[in-house]
């Protein structure tokens, strides 16, 4: 007892350690941990700054696409030019081309010159009419054909201002650059300021950016995303109708019913490999099979939807199998124990519990397909499409564009106004992607089960 008590109270030697005092190795490990945390925080901060810079650039360049300058004119629909017979026959009125409507717009501009506050020396009414978009006569013609009874009346009409005039109020065009630009003159910019001061020219939200079709390179102010949005919507319908049932059915068979042998191993390996294949490879496959072999039309939503379906299937299959695996085996055992068949156990118990993960994977796959460009370029969706596709099912076979392809098209054009619209289209695409990902998060949190 004496020896034991003496050993317990004996002072510790120089090599003894204590839990309350950090030795050199402990201090070294703690310092390494602090450095690792610092590096991680720095990496997150850099990623956030890069994302902020990207979003700021897109919003700064593209937000102006949602605003447009309009010129309001009182146009007299002269019967002598539009309906000489006075019969109001639409077929005869349709024979008047857009060139016949341009003098009506010039006359409306000339009447504005009667205002003492409006007028620039050296600028004629004919040159002033060039401030209006080349789409103006076509819009006026469509209005007259839809309302032939208005011939002989004076109607107030909002015309799109030309791209240079619109760019002047957005900072892209200045008096100095106008001197070197054949499409606009300093006198026209001065007149634009006067028209704005008297309320004839105004800037407001551009709904046509979301509803109009694409326009030629000479009229960027008239270009819109209507056909591209509708084409993307049609393609997503095709992907959803095909990819969801096929992907879920394949996942259920591979996870619950397929025998574990070398054949299923090969299938699983190929599914994993397909998920990593570049998207342009699927475009080449679609061009060879759906267009060259099957004879489907180019630039049609049905072809784009089929190509995106092939690309999305591996993502849906992998997400669905992961959701099925997350269901505890006790659920299956309990169902089988009370007499349910294998199929009843899967479809009545396992599948409903895995549904949130399946929906999340499907929505993420659709969001990925919505932003793909390369495979759509190879199947001809890069073509200029002016007309809207018809309603389904005919519309699935009509030429159409897609949002990412429209962005690509606009960035290839020389006019700076198209760069602005490309950034605006990116904003629209990002909004759709954010909505789809938000829906996926809400569904997961709403229906998620914790075991």
Buried (B, 14 or more C-beta within 10 A) or exposed (E): EEEEEEEEEEEEEEEEEEEEEEEEEEEEEEEEEEEEEEEEEEEEEEEEEEEEEEEEEBBEBBBBBBBBBBBBBEBBBBBEBBBEEEEBEEEBBEEBEBEBBBBBBBBBBBBBBEEEEBBBEEBBBEBBBBBBBBBBBBBBBEBBBEEBEBBBEEBEBBBBBBBBBBBBBBEBBEEEBBEEBEBBBBBBBBBBEBBBEEEBBBBEEBEBBBBBBBBEEEBBBBBBBBBBBBBBBBBBBBBBEBBBEBBBEBBBEBBBEBEEEEEEEEBBEEBEEBBEEEBBBBBBBBBEBBBEEEEBBBBBBBBBBBBBBBBBBBBBBBBBBBBBEBBEEEBBEEBBEEEBEEEEBBBEBBBEBBBBBBBBBBBBBBBBBBBBBBBBBBBBBBEBBEEBBEEEEEBBBBBBBBBBBBBBBBBEBEBBBBBBBBBBBBBBBBEBBEEBBEBBEEBBEEBEEEE
